[in-house]
Amino acid sequence: MSRTIEDVMPNHDKLTAALVRLTDGRANGASLPSLAQIADSAGLELDIARDIVEDEHELMIAVAEVALIKMIDWTTRRITSAPVDDPVAQITALGEAYLDWAFDDLAAFRVIYDRRYIDLDNEPRLSRYAESIRRLVLGLIERARDSGRISRDADIDVLMLAARAFVYGLARMAADDHLQGWVPTEEPLELSKRSFRDYVSRMVGDQSAAALNGTIPVV
């Protein structure tokens, strides 16, 4: 019996939720659960699951791709809301959007960045998203340097790596429940954003940028 998109999508969502649930928290060890296990957890027959995806690896790629498309969308929209002539504000907007995205579904964040299950950098369907963000950050940092906000002697590659490590590290700490122990009186997402704004201010040596005072509009 043929199935319409209206039939498939709710079941695809069930499989996606089941995959995240089974892989999150290291409950499944070093490999993905089988499609049969995922279907059972989702309350679906295996034949129905196989009509939707070929196997568990294809489903894992789909889960990661949906999450990364969402990340690109959130960061792009937030950057376009920042002042067009202020690359530092745009860098801050990008970092805060990434944190919003990660905090929105920490379980999915944990799963898609677990290399036991998927290697984002070496999966052809997924590596382009990381490369897109890398090029975007590179362009913003180069613009900040060219406009005099960052020293012309600065090592761009090091700045890119440090910015990535900082914002990813904050999200990773939150995902691993290590963040709030450092400042237990503050809400974790706002603490992360404030920390990233402080990092950017130190990177550019500028305490006055609108982005660093929290004036970027939220979309």
N, C-alpha and C positions, 0 to 999 in steps of 0.2 A: 504493500500500500504506500503510495506516495505521500510525502508529508510537506506541508506548506511551511513558509518561514515562521508563521505564527505558532506552528507546532514545535519547530526546531529550537527557536531562541530560548523559551523558558527552560527546556531541557539542557541546552548548552550552558545556561547560567547555573543550573543545578550541578552540572559536572564541574564547572569552574569553581564553585564554592566548595564542592567536595574535595577537589584536588588541593586547594589551599588549606582546607581544614586538616587533611591527612598528612600533608607535608610540613605544615607549620609546627614549630616546637620540637623539631628533630624526632618526632614520633615514629617516622618511617625508616630511620637509619640512613644508609648511604645511597639509596636508589629510590626512584619514583615508585609509588604504588602502581599496580597494574590497572589497566582500564577496567577489568572486572571488579577490582576492589573499589575503584572510584565510582563506578556505576552502582554498585551495591550501597555505598555510602550515600549516594544521591537518591536512592530509592527508585532506580531505573533498571530495566532489563538490559543485559549486555548488548543484545542485538540493536536496541534503540541507541545506545551509546556509540556503537560502531557505525550507525547510519550518520552520526554527527561528526565524529573524528576517527581517524584511522587507528590511533593508539595513544598511549599516555604521553609520549614525547610530543606528538602534535598538539595535544591539549595543553601541555606546559608552554609550548611556544605561543599558542593563542592567548593564554593567560598573561604571559609577559608582554606580548605585543599590545594587547588592550591597555595594560597599565602604562606602558611607555608612550603610547599615543596620547593618553590622558596627560602624562607628564609634559610632553611637547606642547599640547594645547594650553595647559595652565601656565607654563612659563612664557610662551609666546604672547598670550593675551596680557599677562602681567607686565611684560617688558614694554609692550605698546602703550600701556597706560602711564608709564614713567615719562618724564620729560625727554623729548626726542634728542635734545642737544646735551644730555647729561649721561654719559656712559657709566659713571659711578652709580647714579641712581638706578640705571638699568641693571647693573651687576647685582645690586642689592635686591632689586625686584625679582631677578631670576632666582637668587638664593632663597628668598622668602617663599616664592612660588613652589620651589622644589620641596621645601620643608612642609608647606601646606599639603602637597601631593603625598609625601611620605606618611605624614601623620593621619591623613584621611583613611588609610588602610594599612596599618603597620604589619598586619599578618601577610598581606600580599607583598609588601616591601621585603619582609624577611625571606619569603619564598623565592621571589625572582632574583634576589641577590645571593642566593645560596648556590654555590658552584657545584655542589653535589647533584643538583637537579638540572641546572642549565647554565651554559657559559654565554652570557650576553655578548661578549666581545667577539666570539667566534661562531656565532649563529648568524648566517647570512641575512635572515629576515629581521634580525634584531639589532645587529651591530650598527646599522645606519642611524638608529635613533641616538645612540651614544655619540656617534661621530657628529651628528647634527648639533648636539649640545656643546661638544668640544669646540667646533668651529664658531659657534655663537659666542662662547666665553672668550675664545681667542680674539675675535673681532672686537668685543667690548673692551678687553684689557688693552689691546693695541690702540683703540680710540682714546682710552683714558690716558695712555702714555703720550700719544700725539697731541692731545689737548693740554698737556702739562700737569695733569692730575697725578700721574705716576712718573717717577724718575725715568728719564730716557736710558739710564744705565741699568734699569731693572731687568732681571732675567724673566722674560715672559713665560717661558716653560715652567719655571719654578713657581711663579705667581699662579698660573693655571692649576698646577698640581696642588698647591697649598689651599686654594679656594675650594677645589673639589674635595680634598681631604677634610676640610673643615666642615663643609655643609653636609657631606655624606656621614662624617663622624658623628655629628649631632643627631642625624636621623637614625644612625645605627645604635647610638646610645639609648635613644628613646625606644627603638624596637626591641632592644635587649633589656629594657627596664633598668638602665644604669643612669639615666639622666637626672631624674628628680632627686636622687639621693644627694646630689651635690648642692642643690638649692631647693630644699623641700617645700619652701614657702611660696614658690612661684609656679604658675601653670606651665607645663613643659613646652608647649608649642611657642608661647610668647617668650619664654626664657631662651629657646633656641633662636628665635628671630632676633632677639635683642643681642645675643652673643654674636650672631653673624653680622649684624649692623656694626657692632664694636670691632669685629675683625676687619671689615671693609674700611672703617674709619682709620684704623691703624695702618692698613695696607697703603692707603693714599695719603695719610698724614693730614686728613681734613675732617674736622669735627662739625663743619657747618653745612654739609650737603643736605638737601631736603630729604633724600632717601634715608640718611642716617638718623633723622629726627622723626622717622615714622610717618612722613606725609605722603607716601606713595598711595594712591587710591587703590582699594581692593576691588577686583572685578568679580 
